[in-house]
């Protein structure tokens, strides 16, 4: 549906300030809510968090108090929006159940963006991290079923498979290799700019969530798993934010942030199946249109630039619609499971010299494979149940990842031929 938020009449920003009763919503019903409604909630929570974090950094690097006051007003309202969205989560939903939603969002959002983005550099980054988030979903799912007896396949609605991807133990890389080539936004398609902004905000929200709640988990093995995967999310955020154009000014970035929020709320509004939450998306879309117009005004006032210099004609491109991506994930898994990140590129492990930093970093961080939390979780589940927990529509595309009685720790860490040889010699899986 055609939509240009710059052509809408903005509301008075002060009318979006709400009282405490208005800010505290009725939580969703765990038994009735659609998995994709939950993922939209996580996505918009992260989007608002990104807006607030950016605004604070802008304010700390700004010497004009009039401009800082404008930022403070916008930021206060963004904070109110974030608080209300965050509290849509019901009290009785556990940290780990909520984590499954985070990882389902990571998988299906990343896959959806990768399939639509015209920039191959961005697509490569998305596909690479996709297999890692896919494996995180599998690790957390086994922990959930083991400690709570809850079937994760019900939480994801059977829309997203739960099985090994590139094993989490292989995700730990020397930090130099997480920094990618920046995108020139003057030449980039608008959908590429949006995709980078969306995935950066989403992964940052996941990183922040694991950073903050991991220590509150009830078991040591769970605390350790959050710690490990939280470190991988740091890698993902570094990768995605490096794709952004560093030459944009603070006010150009502000405009892009507000436009992204408008785009996402409108997409959520058009895609939402829950009537109550749909009304919230509609309301916040209206708020963000006002923020967008204000940011365009500030860009003109302080930099003498028109918003068209940043966002062309302003018409929304293809809207974001969340849904299943099972076949796409399987295809990427089959083609790229043995790749790792090498500086600005992604290469097969077979093509990397033995003295490369990836192997050095692996030797340090994973010096004792049996003490790696992501491996420990699956081992413990197998010890208790005889095989791991999965939800698969078919066997895993990677032969070495099909064994449900042994957690593979070599795929993604060593060349595939070496992995096969290790398996034949009955070495560590």
Secondary structure, DSSP 8 states (H G I E B T S, - for coil): ---BGGGS----GGGG---HHHHS-----TTT--HHHHHHHHHHHHHHHHHHHHHHHHHHT---HHHHHHHHHHHHHHHHHHHHHHTTS-TTS-HHHHHHHHHHHHHHHHHHHHHH-S-HHHHHHHHHHHHHHHHHHHHHHHHHHHHH---HHHHTTTSS-BS--S-GGGG---GGGG------TTTS-HHHHHHHHHHHHHHHHHHHHHHHHGGG-SSHHHHHHHHHHHHHHHHHHHHHHTTS-TTS-HHHHHHHHHHHHHHHHHHHHHH---HHHHHHHHHHHHHHHHHHHHHHHHHHHHH---THHHHTT-B--S-------HHHHHHHHHHHTTEEEETTEEEEGGGS-TTSHHHHHHHHHTSSGGG-HHHHHHHHHHHHHSS---B-SS--SSGGG--TTS---SBTTB-HHHHHHHHHTT---
